[in-house]
Amino acid sequence: MTRYLSALFFSIAILSAAEYRDAAVRGGPEPGVRFSSGLTVCDEALRNGHWVNRYWLSTGMIKPEFHLEGEKRSFEGQPMDAFELGMEGQDLGGSWRWVKAGKREVKAPDGLLVTVELASASRPITVKVHTLLSGGPVLVRWLEITNTGAKPTAITRVSPWSGIIWNTAQYRERVAKQGEPVFEFAYAERQEWGFEGAWRFAPVVNSTRAVSGTRGKSGWGHPTFFARNRAIGEWFVASLGWSGNWTYHLTGSQDEQRDRARLFFDMGPSAVDPVLRVVAPGETVKSPETHVLLMRADFDGVVQALHEHVRRNVLPPPIPGREYQVESNHRGYIVDHEDEAGLKREIDMAADAGAEEFLIDAGWYGPEPNRWGQNVGDWYAGKWLPNDLNPVREYARSKGLLFGLWVEIESVGSASTLRQKHPDWILTRDGRPVSGGRQLDLANPEVAKWMESEIVRIIEKYDLDMFRIDYNNAMEAGGNRVKDGFVENTVWRHVETLYGIFDRVRARFPRVIFQNCSGGGGRLDLGIMRRFHNTELSDWMRGPRGLKILNGMTWILPPEILLRTFGTEVGEHASDGDVDQQLRTVMLSRPIFRGISPSKEEFNPILRARIRESVDQFKRVVRPIMVGSRVYHHTPLLPIAEPSPWLVLEYATPDSSRAVAGLFRTAESGPATYVFKPRGLDLGRTYLVTFSNSGQKVELTGARLMDGIPVRLEAAMTSEMLLFERR
């Protein structure tokens, strides 16, 4: 796949200012809806009790009915259902009858919300199929499942969106060799800590490929796939906005004799227990959201469309005056030895470096010093902070810094009084504690009530500007319990409780920045990101893997919300490349400084000057380009934990007036020279190009720049940063 991505040049499908969204509702013997968003068209209908996909198109065109009638028989027996729902082990596909459909404009996120209501003929279940059209190539789908019966029932399987993606005829004249795959897909190959953004491409030929997240949260992988139709040049991306366990399937058929290839998918939450979620009589349960993109574009165009969708339709809007700060974190030289004097020294260092926000991370709370992991759950300042945190907060503000606090609110440590007082609040599986007894049971309403009130109390007590969560547990299979006669897995209730709490808390505190972390990047799905302004990208801080994680995760998440660390918290981190390389790594995301010097007196003046210059450059030049930028991956697919010679990222403003490129020599293998060809510039304009290593500047036309700029780096773990400004 690398050969396809590395050869891509111009983005041929960038969202225009003109947007289009509409839905045509049909009656008749096969009622249905045709969804149109931008040039993306999805047509669905009720056929023999199944709500099915009839077709997807990325051209804005509408298939004639006689074409659809002619191919209907060929789909018999195929997995065409546009959503899947199983109740108590029974697949309700084939039982649906039409109730009604409607559409209305909605806000936050803005779009046309189309709702189809169906009722099951075999069980007392109704489903509202909600589809949000924002006017671009990404559509969002979720279900509302209502138990209309008199007794509890149980969801045993759900896929909010599924069915056929492609039905490609005459593919043989467009695929080079007989037997070559028509379809291939990129998936997150690793779910382990420190492997975020490790994408791998694989073919789907006359087989079903299953990919799952099994860590009890969305995992250090990602519930997303990028499918590519090599015969027609389309991309289909599906991302599940879900912070629990998940599974998706891709089924491809490729018939050489009939010269036809088809690809089907399903995607949804999963569990090892029989029941995902018990539904009480009269209760309505919302499924996870599925975000789907279909478009003809090069890879850059796909990524840019996804970023535009995430910025506009997923992330909370930035808080005016508190956007995209440079952050400093105390966990450098005083890790697990926090005291007021040490925290104030860290604030002095943060202010001197040019940070805009100071965060007290783990270690400030609980009964026993230097045991941050065992103390979680007791959210009061430890005796090593006899004056509590208020003097530290006020000192930070006196230095012009916003003040934030770290809390691992879903966890309870072995040393905490909370655990001794409420052993019944610990999550269990088959009666045994989950995650070493460290996991609170959010399916317990008492726990949920305590958790929400505790978040509110902490924010109000400490008058926080920023509230940061962490979540170091991996529940794996999660908890379970007998609920109304069913063995219910508790992960679904955990996730919906978490979402509900942060929806309410964020509305209550509109000026507070909410920051996400989960052992680094253990929850980067679009469900959790709908509730948080920014996120820790990874706890893997060392290079070059940290750079590769940024490279991989910016396939779906925009760089300005992704936090990366410079400093000494992690052993050997300070030796991973020269100072410029390390600083540029964090400048292409959102910097966090963790331990840059034990004190101002010991701060090397040369290092101090380099950090201050870099922070100033980030604020003046890089950040204004990065926020809302078009991202270009010049080396999109890299082995995450193996040597590869170059990593190159480019960010350009939407109007092509400015751009920044980071070129990193990540191993001595391969050539020492990389010919950089900018993709985000205007061919007809002239640009001032600055070479950051030498400070030299030259004016070149956009057309001349397309020929390439040779950048030579002799040593591994070195870098160059190029800046482009339109004259």
Secondary structure, DSSP 8 states (H G I E B T S, - for coil): -HHHHHT--S-S----S---EEEEEE-SSS-EEEEEETTEEEEEEEETTEEEEEEEESSS----HHHHHHHTGGGTTS--BSSEEEETTEE-TT-EEEEEEEEEEETTTTEEEEEEEEEESSSSEEEEEEEEE-SSSEEEEEEEEEE-SSS-EEEEEEESEEEEEEEEES-TTTSSSTT--SEEEEEE---STT-TT-EEEEE-SSEEEEEEE-SSSSBSS-SEEEEEETTTTEEEEEEEE-SS-EEEEEEEEEETTTTEEEEEEEEEE--SSSBSEEE-TT-EEE--EEEEEEEE--HHHHHHHHHHHIIIIIS----TT-SS--EEESTTTSTT---HHHHHHHHHHHHHHT-SEEEE-TTSBSSSTT-HHHHTT--SB-TTSTT-SHHHHHHHHHTT-EEEEEE-TTB--TT-HHHHH-GGGB-EETTEESGGGTBB-TTSHHHHHHHHHHHHHHHHHTT-SEEEE------TT--EEEETTEEEESHHHHHHHHHHHHHHHHHH-TTSEEEE-BTTBSB-SHHHHTT-SEEE--S--STTHHHHHHHHHTTTS-GGGEEEEEESSSTTGGGSS-HHHHHHHHHTSEEEEE-S-S-STT--HHHHHHHHHHHHHIIIIIHHHHTT-EEEESS----TTS--SEEEEEEE-TTSSEEEEEEEE--SSS-SEEEE--SSS-TTSEEEEEETTT--EEEEEHHHHTT-EEEE--STTEEEEEEEEE-
